[in-house]
Amino acid sequence: MPKVGMAEIRRPQLINATMQVIDQVGLQGASVALIGRAASVSPGIINHYFGGKDGLLEATMRSVLFDLSSGVRKQLAAAPEDDVVARLTAIIRANFDPSQTSPQTAKTWLAFWAQAMHHPELFRLQRVNEKRLLSYLRFELKKVLPKDQAIAVSLSLAALIDGFWLRGALSPGGVNEALATELILDYLRQQLPSNCFVKP
């Protein structure tokens, strides 16, 4: 039997090993044996804590999603409540934070998206993540735009964030966070009232 408290130690270790192995050999090649070897544990430990590879991928994506959500909250906490542009910029920047765009995390995201189409729990996690982003964007946009327009702009912003992220993740140079953020803000400047960009 594993020692009491070992789950708290093993889980982060195994999640990090999963991301490392996916980065090296892709999801299909990321066997339980390889992940166990990277984490210096037996495959039996992985089966015990996660029920196998699918459970470990789910736990890994929960960890990545938690990091993303925490990053958004942290960025928003530093943005003034009454500055819609600053708050939308905070949301955008959090999605392009290095913690979400590093090659290792990017490959994990790509594996997650591909697998989510065939795995109900991963699909549910993807939907939760999508709804969370849209909710953050709509909340801010409704402060300065009519409801229907705020919904439309939030959908466009989410598509731009995902699109620039995906294009960058699939390019040899990786995601250019600064360029992606600036291009998305250019779109935003065309959608918001001009007084949103006037500093007091």
RATA-V893418 format. One record per residue. RES is the residue in three letters. PHI is phi in radians with two decimals (999 if undefined). D_LAST is the distance of its C-alpha to the last C-alpha in Angstrom with 2 decimals. Layout:
res->RES phi->PHI d_last->D_LAST
res->RES phi->PHI d_last->D_LAST
This chain:
res->MET phi->999 d_last->63.37
res->PRO phi->-1.12 d_last->59.99
res->LYS phi->-1.20 d_last->59.09
res->VAL phi->-1.04 d_last->56.78
res->GLY phi->1.59 d_last->53.19
res->MET phi->-1.23 d_last->53.88
res->ALA phi->-1.03 d_last->51.73
res->GLU phi->-1.13 d_last->48.54
res->ILE phi->-1.46 d_last->49.71
res->ARG phi->-1.25 d_last->51.17
res->ARG phi->-1.00 d_last->48.46
res->PRO phi->-1.04 d_last->45.70
res->GLN phi->-1.10 d_last->48.47
res->LEU phi->-1.29 d_last->49.75
res->ILE phi->-1.13 d_last->46.34
res->ASN phi->-1.08 d_last->45.58
res->ALA phi->-1.15 d_last->49.06
res->THR phi->-1.07 d_last->48.55
res->MET phi->-1.12 d_last->45.43
res->GLN phi->-1.11 d_last->47.31
res->VAL phi->-1.24 d_last->50.34
res->ILE phi->-1.04 d_last->48.41
res->ASP phi->-1.06 d_last->46.70
res->GLN phi->-1.45 d_last->50.16
res->VAL phi->-2.23 d_last->52.34
res->GLY phi->1.42 d_last->50.25
res->LEU phi->-1.14 d_last->50.54
res->GLN phi->-1.09 d_last->54.08
res->GLY phi->-1.46 d_last->55.37
res->ALA phi->-1.42 d_last->53.63
res->SER phi->-1.38 d_last->56.68
res->VAL phi->-1.04 d_last->56.97
res->ALA phi->-1.12 d_last->59.35
res->LEU phi->-1.15 d_last->56.90
res->ILE phi->-1.12 d_last->54.05
res->GLY phi->-1.06 d_last->56.44
res->ARG phi->-1.14 d_last->57.56
res->ALA phi->-1.14 d_last->53.99
res->ALA phi->-1.64 d_last->53.34
res->SER phi->1.03 d_last->56.83
res->VAL phi->-2.34 d_last->57.86
res->SER phi->-1.40 d_last->60.55
res->PRO phi->-0.97 d_last->59.84
res->GLY phi->-1.07 d_last->61.16
res->ILE phi->-1.12 d_last->58.16
res->ILE phi->-1.10 d_last->55.82
res->ASN phi->-1.12 d_last->57.98
res->HIS phi->-1.16 d_last->58.05
res->TYR phi->-1.47 d_last->54.30
res->PHE phi->-2.17 d_last->53.09
res->GLY phi->1.28 d_last->56.14
res->GLY phi->2.02 d_last->56.09
res->LYS phi->-1.14 d_last->53.87
res->ASP phi->-1.07 d_last->52.07
res->GLY phi->-1.15 d_last->51.12
res->LEU phi->-1.23 d_last->49.91
res->LEU phi->-1.12 d_last->47.71
res->GLU phi->-1.07 d_last->46.24
res->ALA phi->-1.12 d_last->45.52
res->THR phi->-1.12 d_last->44.02
res->MET phi->-1.22 d_last->41.60
res->ARG phi->-1.06 d_last->40.68
res->SER phi->-1.16 d_last->39.79
res->VAL phi->-1.13 d_last->37.67
res->LEU phi->-1.14 d_last->35.90
res->PHE phi->-1.11 d_last->35.30
res->ASP phi->-1.07 d_last->33.74
res->LEU phi->-1.13 d_last->31.45
res->SER phi->-1.08 d_last->30.45
res->SER phi->-1.12 d_last->29.89
res->GLY phi->-1.13 d_last->27.74
res->VAL phi->-1.10 d_last->25.47
res->ARG phi->-1.08 d_last->25.19
res->LYS phi->-1.14 d_last->24.50
res->GLN phi->-1.11 d_last->21.70
res->LEU phi->-1.15 d_last->20.12
res->ALA phi->-1.09 d_last->20.52
res->ALA phi->-1.60 d_last->18.24
res->ALA phi->-1.76 d_last->15.40
res->PRO phi->-1.02 d_last->12.93
res->GLU phi->-1.03 d_last->14.53
res->ASP phi->-1.68 d_last->11.63
res->ASP phi->-1.92 d_last->10.64
res->VAL phi->-1.08 d_last->13.52
res->VAL phi->-1.10 d_last->13.38
res->ALA phi->-1.11 d_last->13.54
res->ARG phi->-1.30 d_last->16.32
res->LEU phi->-1.16 d_last->18.21
res->THR phi->-1.08 d_last->18.08
res->ALA phi->-1.08 d_last->19.50
res->ILE phi->-1.12 d_last->22.28
res->ILE phi->-1.07 d_last->23.11
res->ARG phi->-1.10 d_last->23.30
res->ALA phi->-1.10 d_last->25.48
res->ASN phi->-1.27 d_last->27.89
res->PHE phi->-1.94 d_last->28.22
res->ASP phi->-1.10 d_last->28.51
res->PRO phi->-0.92 d_last->31.62
res->SER phi->-1.14 d_last->33.31
res->GLN phi->-1.82 d_last->33.39
res->THR phi->-2.03 d_last->34.14
res->SER phi->-1.05 d_last->36.86
res->PRO phi->-0.93 d_last->40.18
res->GLN phi->-1.15 d_last->41.83
res->THR phi->-1.21 d_last->39.23
res->ALA phi->-1.05 d_last->38.90
res->LYS phi->-1.18 d_last->42.66
res->THR phi->-1.16 d_last->42.71
res->TRP phi->-1.02 d_last->40.11
res->LEU phi->-1.08 d_last->42.20
res->ALA phi->-1.11 d_last->45.34
res->PHE phi->-1.09 d_last->43.72
res->TRP phi->-1.04 d_last->42.63
res->ALA phi->-1.14 d_last->46.11
res->GLN phi->-1.31 d_last->47.88
res->ALA phi->-1.06 d_last->45.73
res->MET phi->-1.19 d_last->47.45
res->HIS phi->-2.09 d_last->50.74
res->HIS phi->-2.28 d_last->49.84
res->PRO phi->-0.95 d_last->48.78
res->GLU phi->-1.25 d_last->47.01
res->LEU phi->-1.17 d_last->45.05
res->PHE phi->-1.09 d_last->44.15
res->ARG phi->-1.09 d_last->42.93
res->LEU phi->-1.09 d_last->40.73
res->GLN phi->-1.09 d_last->39.28
res->ARG phi->-1.15 d_last->38.53
res->VAL phi->-1.07 d_last->36.86
res->ASN phi->-1.11 d_last->34.64
res->GLU phi->-1.09 d_last->33.82
res->LYS phi->-1.14 d_last->33.03
res->ARG phi->-1.12 d_last->30.82
res->LEU phi->-1.07 d_last->28.65
res->LEU phi->-1.08 d_last->28.46
res->SER phi->-1.12 d_last->27.66
res->TYR phi->-1.03 d_last->24.68
res->LEU phi->-1.16 d_last->23.34
res->ARG phi->-1.08 d_last->24.16
res->PHE phi->-0.98 d_last->22.60
res->GLU phi->-1.29 d_last->19.11
res->LEU phi->-1.13 d_last->19.70
res->LYS phi->-1.16 d_last->20.99
res->LYS phi->-1.23 d_last->17.65
res->VAL phi->-2.28 d_last->16.59
res->LEU phi->-2.25 d_last->20.04
res->PRO phi->-1.02 d_last->23.41
res->LYS phi->-0.92 d_last->25.81
res->ASP phi->-1.08 d_last->28.15
res->GLN phi->-1.20 d_last->25.55
res->ALA phi->-1.07 d_last->23.92
res->ILE phi->-1.13 d_last->27.44
res->ALA phi->-1.11 d_last->28.19
res->VAL phi->-1.19 d_last->25.09
res->SER phi->-1.12 d_last->25.74
res->LEU phi->-1.13 d_last->29.31
res->SER phi->-1.15 d_last->28.33
res->LEU phi->-1.09 d_last->25.95
res->ALA phi->-1.07 d_last->28.74
res->ALA phi->-1.15 d_last->31.23
res->LEU phi->-1.14 d_last->29.18
res->ILE phi->-1.04 d_last->28.77
res->ASP phi->-1.12 d_last->32.50
res->GLY phi->-1.15 d_last->33.52
res->PHE phi->-1.14 d_last->31.80
res->TRP phi->-1.10 d_last->33.00
res->LEU phi->-1.14 d_last->36.53
res->ARG phi->-1.03 d_last->36.75
res->GLY phi->-1.17 d_last->35.71
res->ALA phi->-1.10 d_last->38.04
res->LEU phi->-1.63 d_last->40.92
res->SER phi->-1.69 d_last->40.33
res->PRO phi->-1.02 d_last->42.02
res->GLY phi->-1.45 d_last->38.82
res->GLY phi->1.40 d_last->37.18
res->VAL phi->-1.38 d_last->33.64
res->ASN phi->-1.59 d_last->31.10
res->GLU phi->-1.03 d_last->28.13
res->ALA phi->-1.13 d_last->25.59
res->LEU phi->-1.15 d_last->26.86
res->ALA phi->-1.03 d_last->27.11
res->THR phi->-1.09 d_last->23.55
res->GLU phi->-1.15 d_last->22.24
res->LEU phi->-1.16 d_last->24.55
res->ILE phi->-1.18 d_last->23.56
res->LEU phi->-1.16 d_last->19.84
res->ASP phi->-1.05 d_last->20.98
res->TYR phi->-1.07 d_last->22.63
res->LEU phi->-1.09 d_last->19.64
res->ARG phi->-1.08 d_last->17.55
res->GLN phi->-1.41 d_last->20.39
res->GLN phi->-1.81 d_last->20.38
res->LEU phi->-1.62 d_last->16.92
res->PRO phi->-0.99 d_last->15.08
res->SER phi->-1.06 d_last->13.07
res->ASN phi->-1.22 d_last->9.88
res->CYS phi->-1.19 d_last->10.22
res->PHE phi->-1.76 d_last->9.59
res->VAL phi->-1.61 d_last->6.49
res->LYS phi->-1.46 d_last->3.84
res->PRO phi->-1.15 d_last->0.00
